Amino acid sequence: MTKADVQEKLEDIFSRYKGERQELIPILQETQAKFRYLPAVAMREISRFLQIPDSSVYGVSTFYAQFKLTPLGKKVIRVCRGTACHVRGSAKVLAEIEKQLGIKAGETTEDMEYTLETVACIGACALAPTMTIDNETYGKMTTKKVAEVLGDSSKAG
């Protein structure tokens, strides 16, 4: 993706804003939705548009966990590490996912198919241990169910 491509997409986003500092987070959110992460060139353009230092944009984008500075995979897997999930074996489920994908939590597969993350709580404690792939929740996970779920996910692709 060239700088011109990024600028063109950002112009569309910027057209909905006045260029005021308090618009930073919504602009970052829209930018990330467009690119699936925050490219460095986009953050520089955002700082120019808002007339704030690059360091301010970077500071906000690294402070909030929702913002990603590296590209996400096509599918994002989140494994719950909350108390209910932990006591019911989420660590084993996570280890099995890491083994099958060949990555650790916080990483993306080389083919850009999957990003693996852990979260404090998915909010489906009755189904513990749980994981999500994008917006679909999988409950009562076991190490055996991991292959089944990942296989179904790759077919949905």
N, C-alpha and C positions, 0 to 999 in steps of 0.2 A: 504494500500500500504506500503510495507516494504522499509527500507532504500536500500536494495539490488535492489528492483524493480526500485527505483528512480535512483540509480547509473547506472543501465544498460541502462535506457533510456537517461540519461545524456551523457553517453559515446558516443552514436550515435551522439548527438548534438555536443559534444566537438571535435569529429573527423573532423569536418569541420572548426575548428578554430586553431589558432596558440597559444592561451593562452595569448594574449596581452590585456592590460587594456581597450583599445578602442573597444574591442569586447563585452564589458559588455552588452550594450543595445540589440544588436542582439541576444546574448545568452539568455538574459532574455525573449525576445519576443518569441524565439523558445521554451523555456522551458514552458512559459505560454501557448503557442499553444498546446503543448504536454499534459499538466496536467490540463488546463483550469484555472489555478491560479499558484502562485509561492509558493510551499511548503517550509517550513523553512529548511528542510533537503537539498532541491535542492539549496537554496540560499547559504548554507554553502559549498556545493560541488563546486558551481560556484566560490566562493571566493578562495577556495583552488586551483582550476584550473587556475584562473587568478592571483593567488598570491597577492590578495588584501585583506584588512580587511573585515570581515563580515559586519561591520558597513557601509562600502562603498557600498556594494551590497544592503543592507537594505535601505540606504539613497536614492539611485537612484530608487529603486523599490517603495518607498513611495512618491517620488517627482513627478513622472509621473502618471497621472490619468489612463493611459492605463493598468497599472499593478495592479493585484489583489492579496491580501495576504490570502484571504479566497476563498473556492471553489465557482464557479459560478454554477447556475442552468443549466439544459439542454438547456433552452431557456432564452435569455437575452432580457428583455423588456426595451426600453429606451423611455422616454417621453420627448419631446422637451419643454424647458422652455424659448425659445427665445421670442423676443418681439411680433412677429406676432402670435405665438402660445399662448402666455400669454393673449393677448387681446381677443383672440377668445376662451378662456376657457380651456387651458391645465391644470390649477390647478384643475378644476372639474373632468377632465378625469383622472388625477393622483389620486385624492381622490377615485374615483370609482374603479380604478385598485387596490389600496391599500385595499379597502373594500372587493373586491371580492377574492383577494389572501390572505388576512389576514396578510400582511406585509407592511412595510413602505419602501420608497425609500432608497436604499442602502442595503436592506436585501434580503435574499433568503428563499424561502418556505422550510419548514421542509423536504418535500419529494424530495428536490433538483431539482424540476421541473422548477421553475422560479426564476430569479434574476431580481429585479426592480431597475432601475437607472434613474436619470434625466440627461439631457445633455443641454449644452448652446444653441446648434442649430443643427438640423438634416440637414438643408439645403434644405428643401422642403416647404418654406414659403407660396407658393401659395396654398398648401394643408392644411394649418394650421386649427386647431391644429393637430399635427402629433405625431406618435409614431412608433417605429420599434420593431419587434420581430425578433431577429437575424438580417438577412440582408433584411428583407421584410418591406417596409414602408406602413403604414396605415394612410391615410389622412382624413381630414374633420371629425375628431373623435368627438363623442358625448358620454355622459355617457351611452346612450342606446346601442351604437355600441360596447362598451367595452366587454360586455358579448358575443356578436356575434364573435368578433375577438378572444377573449380568447378561446371560444369554438372551433372555426376553428383551432386555433393553437394547442390545445390539441389533436385534431384528426390527425393533420399532423405528430405528434410526433415522 
